[in-house]
């Protein structure tokens, strides 16, 4: 098994996966935003590096949206292939 690489990525370079079926309600969004404010990012955003899928978010779509709202320019990511 390959070790997981941790890297900082510009949020503007990340791509939301078209196939992500998950949506959250306004209340869930508000709760997640509150959680990120109180605790920060506890679990890293997961980003793909596979050829043709570079910088596609595998996990953490909603957290990235909230980080954009906060005005963050970069985020720590787990990088997988």
C-alpha positions, 0 to 999 in steps of 0.5 A, a space after each residue: 500500500 502506498 503512503 498517503 501524501 499530504 499537500 496544500 492545494 489552492 482551492 481555485 485549482 480544485 475541481 468539484 466532481 460532477 458525479 458527487 451525489 451528495 447535497 446538504 440542506 441549509 441547516 446542515 450547511 449552517 451546522 457544518 460551517 459552525 463546526 469548521 469555525 469551532 474545530 477547524 478542518 479535522 479531516 483533510 480534503 481528499 483530492 485525486 491525482 490520477 491522469 485525467 482526474 487531476 485535482 478532482 475532489 474525492 471527499 470534502 466537497 461541502 467543506 471546500 464550498 464553506 472554505 470558499 465562503 470563508 475566503 480561504 485560498 488554500 487547503 491541506 489535502 490528502 492526495 490519492 491516485 
